Amino acid sequence: MVRDYPDPWVPRTFSTWIVKASTFQRTIDRTTGQVRRRQLDCWDVKGKADGVQWLKRFRKAALAQAWKERLDRDFTKGLPFDLRAKQFVAPEEPEALRQLTVFNLTGLYFRQHPEWEPATKKAAARSFNRARRWLLVPGAEPEGRDSEAVADYLDSASFLPDRLAVNITDRQRAGRAWLETHSAPANSLTSAQVEEFVARFERSERDQRKRVSPATMTRFLQPLKGCWTWAVSRDDLPVDRSPWVVVRPRRKVKGRTTVLTGRAGLTVDTEMVLSVPQSLELATACATEGAWGGIVECFVLVMALCGLSWGEATGLLWNDVELPADDDPGWLVVRRTYRPTSDRWLDPDEDPEWGPLKDREVTESRRVPVPPLLVTKLRRHLEQFGEGPQGLVFHRSGRPFDHDMFGRHVWDPARSTVFPRREDLPPDDPRQPRLSRLQRHDLRHAACSWWLREGVDAVVCQRWSGHRTLSVFLDIYKGVAPGREDDGVERLVRSLQVVATT
């Protein structure tokens, strides 16, 4: 029935509706081999175009509603409907796609994913912008004013939403026109061009002598690989192969610790995992060596003992903190994250500062225990610093903590005191102590590692940490419990001894 309709075509009748549904996620416990099925809520946008039924599934209700509203608006404009993509397309696109370039393909793929979170949009745009800038027809290179216009367009106007595209300047239009004219055909990229492009990106922008980490390369290449894979799977795009299959991620092995993995992206380096005493010492140093004083001690400990990310700790409210009067552990509920974002990456109804937990619906939350030591410190914190604007636990000058200011005035001085660098070596020398490069996100790794080392069930750890699946959690933290291999060997030896004596 569907083959009778051109694709895309302008439908005479069109209707849409949203239905809440359920799907099941299958995971395997690596320790027991047990298969678990987890029920997840989802929302289906269903519709009919001239009687032809279609469906598109979303994890979030807001994204489904936004997709439906956009479809209804586009239908009233009389645009052609693409049954494969489940959306309306501009009538001039099929003509433009006959000579599909890197510029056009990345833009087309980006528009297919309005459901991406702001951070995902920003990361994908960064990857695509480098492809737009460097993957050009042979011999093309912007110079003079063209170079300035291209840089201005990529920095400020590339991948703008429709509501902001009207504000583009004449110089940015010139930069876009230059890229559209000189962009390489998407189906003609050779393996040599792709490898040259990857090698160019591997050099750090800050220091050309350095190479970016394997994990960074994996995150950078993922959107590009996904873009070409999507194009190859479509019948209406002139792309029949993906040149990115030649790119293999680097693997960096240090002793028994593999720093790069596949799906999870990063396996925790055991040499960078703080112990509880080290976390307490670092939190004290942040309060004494930093310029903000004691207000930051509990902030650091909430990340190091409760496993909150920077944004989650910044957005914590006193209404979500349970502090018992005795020596029992407390609880805190994590509901949101602080992630100041430009309007360029936000949907019209999204808050520019506060967002949901990563990969979660706005209404979702998680509950995390607070050890008694931190309960006592939080009570003292409330007495000394009070409740911040709108009930914030951590605040400064009437605002949430600023990420960059915290790094310069608190984190860097404290880290250099607790984990000093060697003065006889350059700062970037690989022989420098590993902990002298400790990052703020490593505090979250410290909490999750501490839970596992103390024997907390991995499923419980995954629930506290907020990772969506147990398999991803175990991929990241599989090497942080020293002594488990020895314990396993002892169990096997004891088992054989019992068999030998019977």
N, C-alpha and C positions, 0 to 999 in steps of 0.2 A: 504494500500500500504506500509506503514512504517513497519508493522509487518513482512514483507517478508525479512527484512534486520536484520542481527545480530546487537546487540548494545553493545559495539562498533564494528565497522568493518573497514577494509581498503578500501576506495572508489577508483574506477578506474578513475573517472572523478570528478573534484571539481572546483567550481567557486564561487566567492564572489563579491559583489558590495554594495555600500552605497547609501541610499536614504534618503533625508531629508523629515521628516514628521511632523505632528502636533498631539498633544494630548490635552485633556481638563482636567483641575483640578477643581473639584467641592468643594466649600467652603460655609459655612453657617455663616452669620453674626449673632452672638449671641444676639445682641441688638435689631435687627429688624426682625430676622428670615428669611431675604431675602437670597435666594440661588444665588450664583454667579458662573459663569464658566469662568475660565481663560485659554486662549490658550497658550500652551507651545511648543516650538520647541524641536524636538528630532531627532535622527539619527538612522535609521534602518540598521543593517548589514544583508543583505539577501544573500542567497547562495543556491547552489544545490550540493548534494553529490550523485552521480550516479542517478541523476534525482529526488532525494527526496529534496523538498524545506524546508527551515527553516528560522527563523528570530530571531534576538536578538536586543533589543532596548537599546539605550544609551541616556543620557541627554546631553552629550558633544561630539562634533564632533571629538576632539582629541582622546578620548577614543575609539570611533567607528573605527577610522582609525588605532589605535594601535592594536585593536582586529583583524581587517581584515588582517593586515600585519602578525600578529602572526599565523593566520590560514593558510595563503598562505605559510609561511615558514614550518610549521608543515606538510603540505600536501606533500611538496617536500621531507621530511624525511621519508615518507611512514608510518606515525603513524596511529593507528586506530582512527576513528572519532566517538565521543559520541554524538548521535543525541539529547539526553535529555539535555546535558550540552552545546550543540552547540560549541564544541571545540574538539581538538585532545587530546588523552591521551597517556601516556607512556604504552607500551605493557606489562610491568611487573606489572602495578597497579592492574588489576583484581585479580591476584594471591595473591598479598599482602593484598588486601582488604577482603579476606576470613576470616582472623583474624584481623578485624579492631580494632585498639587500639586508645586510646585518642590521642597519638602522631600522628598517621597517619591521623586520621579524622580531627584534627585541621589544619594539613598541607594541606590536600586536600581541605577543605573549604576555607582556606586563598587564595589558588591559583585560586579559582573560581571568585575572585573579584579583577581583575587588575584595575578596574575603581575606587576603593577606593582612597580617597585623602590621602596624607601623614599622616596627623594627625589621620585619621581613621585607617590606617594600623598600626601605632605605638600603638594606644590604643588597637586594637584587638590583636596584638602580645603580649602585656603586659598581657592581660587576658588569652590568650592561653598558654603562657609560664608558668604561675602559675598552670594552669591545667596540663600541661606536667610534672611539677616538683612534684606536690603533689598527683595527681591521679595515683597511682602506684598499682601494684599487691600487695596483702597482704604480709607484712613482708619485702618489699623491701625498702631500704634506702641507698643512696650513702654515702660512707665513705672514708676518706683519699683522695687519688688522684682521685678517682671516683667523689667525691663531688666537688673537684676543677674543674675537667673537665666538669661536668654537669653545674656548675655555669658559666664557661667560654663560653660554647656553648650557653646557654640561653641568656647571656648578649650580646654576640657579633656576633653569627653566626646563630641563629634561625630565620627562615623565610627570609633568604637572597635571593635576586633575582638571577636568573641563572648566570648573568654576573659577580656577585661577589662571587658566591659559590666556584669558583676555588681557592679562596684565603684562604679557611678554613685551620686551623692548625691541626696538628696531635692530639693535646690535645682536640681540639673542636670536631674532628671526634670521639675520644674516648667517649666524653660526649654524643654525639648524639647516638652512638651505645648502650651506657648504657641505655639511655631513651627508645630507640626502643625496647630493650629486656625486660625492666621491666615496660613498660607502661600498664595501666589497659585496658582490653577489653572495647571498647566503649559501647557495648550493655549490659554489666553486672554491670554497676554502680547502686548501691542501693540508696535509698533515704537517708539512714543514712550516706553513704559516701559523698554524695553531701552536706548534711547539715553540716557535719564536715568540709568539704572543705570551705564552705561559712563562717562558724564561724571562721575559721583560717584566712581568708582574712579580716574579719571585724575588726581585731585588727590592729591598725596602725603600719606600719613598723618603724616609728620613735619613737613611744612610745607605748609599748604593753599594757599600762593601758588604752589607749583611743580606741574608736571605730570610724571607718571612717563614714562619713556622709551618710544618706540614698541616696542622689543623686549620690554619688560616687559608692555606691553598685549597683545602678540601671545601671549606665554606664558600670560597670565592668561585670555584669552578662549578659548584652544584647548580646554581641558576642557569648557567650557560649550557650545561649538559641537558638540563631539563627542558630548556627552550628548544634545542634542536631535536630532542627526542619527541617532544610534542609535535613539532612541525613534520617530522617524518611520518608520524602516525596518522596525519590528516591527508585526505585524498585531494583536497582543494588547494593545497600549497605545493609549489614546485620545489620541494626539498625531498630528496630520496635517500639521503645518507647523512649520518652525523659525523663530522670530522673530529669530534671531541673524544671518540673512543680510544684514540691513541694516547691520551693523557692518563697516566697512572699516578695515583697519589704517592708521595714520598713517605717512607716509613723510617722513623728515627727511634733507634733502640738504645737505651742506656742501661746496661747491666741486664737486670731481669724485668725492667719496666718498659713497656711499649708505650710511647708517648702518643702515637696516632692509631686510631681505630677507624672502622668504616662507618657504621650507621650513627653511633653516638657522637662521633667526631673527636672526642678526647677522653683518654683514660687517665685517671688521676695519677700523677707522678708521686710515688711514695716518698721521695726525698723532699717534696714540697708540702707534705701534710703535717700540720702543727699538732702537737700534743695539747692536752688541756692546760698543763702548767705554762706552756709557751703562749697559748691564747690569752691566759690571764695576765701574763707579763706584758704582752703586746698591748692589751687593753689599758693597762696601767700606764704604759709609756705614751699611749695616745693622749691620755688625760694630763700627763705631767710634761711631756716634751712638746706636744702640739700647742697651737695658739688658741684653741677653743676651750680649754679647761676640762673639768670633770664631766661635762654634759655628754661627752663622746664615749665614756667607758662602757656604759650599758649598751650603747649602740653597737660597739664592736663585739661585745659578748653575745648580743642577740643573734648576730650572724655566726659567731664561732661556736656557740653552744646550742642554738635552736635551728640552725641551718637556713636562715632567711637570706635571700639575695639582698644586694644593696637597695634596690627599689622597693622591695617588700618591707625591709626594716625602716626605710624612710617614711613609708606610708602607714606605719603602725599607729593605731588609735588606742587610747586608754580604755575605751568601751570594749575593746576586744582582748583585754589583758585580765586574766584571773589570778589574783595574788592572795593565796590563803594566809590566814593569820598565824598558823603554826608553821612547823618545818616541813610540811608536805610540799611536793612539787606543784607548781602552778601550770597554767595553760594560756596560750595565746592563739587567737584566730587570725589567720592571714587572709585578707579579702581583696587586696588591691596592690598595685605597684606604682611607684613614682617614676614616670618616664616622660619628662618634658619633650615634646615633639613638635616640629614645624607643621603648619597647616598643609604643607605640601604632601605629607604622608598620611593625613587623617581623613576619615570620612566626615561629612558635614556634621553628624551628630556625636562625634567622638570628643572626649575631653582632652584638651591639649596637654594636661599634666598627669592625670590619674587614669590608669588603665587596668584591665582585669589581670589576673594571674596569667602567666605565660601559657598559651595554648588552651585557655579555659574560657568558659562562658562568664559573662559579667557577674552572674549570681553565684558562681562557684567559690568555695573557700576551702581551707584546710586547717586542722587543729594540730598544734605542736606543743609538746611539753616544755616547761621551764624548770630547770633544776633548782633546788632550794637555795643554793648559793646565789643564783641570779635573781631569785624572788626577793631576797633580802636587799640586794643592790637596787632593784627596781623600786622597792618601797622608799628607799633613801633618795633615789633619783626623783621620785614624785614629790617628796617633801622639799627637796632643794630647788628643783627647776620648775615644778608645777606643770600644769596642762597647757600645751601649746595651742595655736590657732586651730579651731575646728576639732579640738581634742587630740592633737598630735602628741605622741610620746616624745619624739625627738624634733627639736626646732631650734632655730637661731635667728634672731632679729625678726621674729614674726614670720619666718618662712621655713619650709623644709630644708634639710641639709643640701647644699649644692655639691655635686659630685666632684667637680674640678677643684673647687676651693678646699674641700676636705682633703683631697689628695695632696695639694701643695702645702697646706698649713698644719695638717694633722698627721696624715698617713706617712708621708715621706720622712719627716723628722723622727717619728716613732720607730719606723722600720730601720732607719740607719742607726738608731741607738741600740735596738735589741739584736738586729742582725747586720752588723757593720760590714762594709766592704773592705777588702784588702787594699791598703794604701799603695802597695808596691805594684799594683796591677791596674791597667786601664779599666774604667767602669764597665765596658762591654766585653771584657775578657772572659772567655768561657770558664776560666779557672776561678772566677769569683765565687764565693759561697752561694749556693742555690737559693737559700732563703733571703738573701739580700735583694732578690728580684720578686719577692712575694707580692702577689696582687690581692686586691680586696676580695675578689670572688673566691680566693683560696680559703677564706674564713668559712664559707659555706661547705667547702670540701672537708674542712677540719671537723665540722659537726657531724656530717654524714659518716665520715670515717670513724669517728669516736663511737657512734652508735653501733656500727658493725663490729668494731673491735671488742666492745663490751657484750657482744652476743645477742643484741636485739635482732629479732627476726627480720629478714630482708624485706618481707612484704610490709611490715610495720615501718621500717626505715623509708621505703619508697612512698608510703602514704604521708609520712611526716615531711619528707623532702619535697613532695609535690611533683615528682617525675610521673609522666603519664602512664608509663608501663614499667613493669618489673624488669623486663629484659634490658631496657635502656639504662635503668639504675645499676644493674649488675655489670653491664658493659663498662660503665664509668668507674665503678668502685670495686671491681673484681680483684684488684691487687693491693688493697689497703689494710688487710687484716694479717699482719705478719704472724707466723707460727701456725697457721691453719694447715699448711702442707705437712709440717712435722706432726701435728696432731692427727692428721689423717693417716700418716704412715704408722704411728703408734697404734691406732685403732686396728689397722690391718694386721700388724704383728701380733697383737693380743688375740685377734680372732684366729690366726693360724696356730698360736700356742694352745688355745682351747681345743682345736681340732686334733692337734698332735697328742694331747694328753688323754683323749677319749678313745 
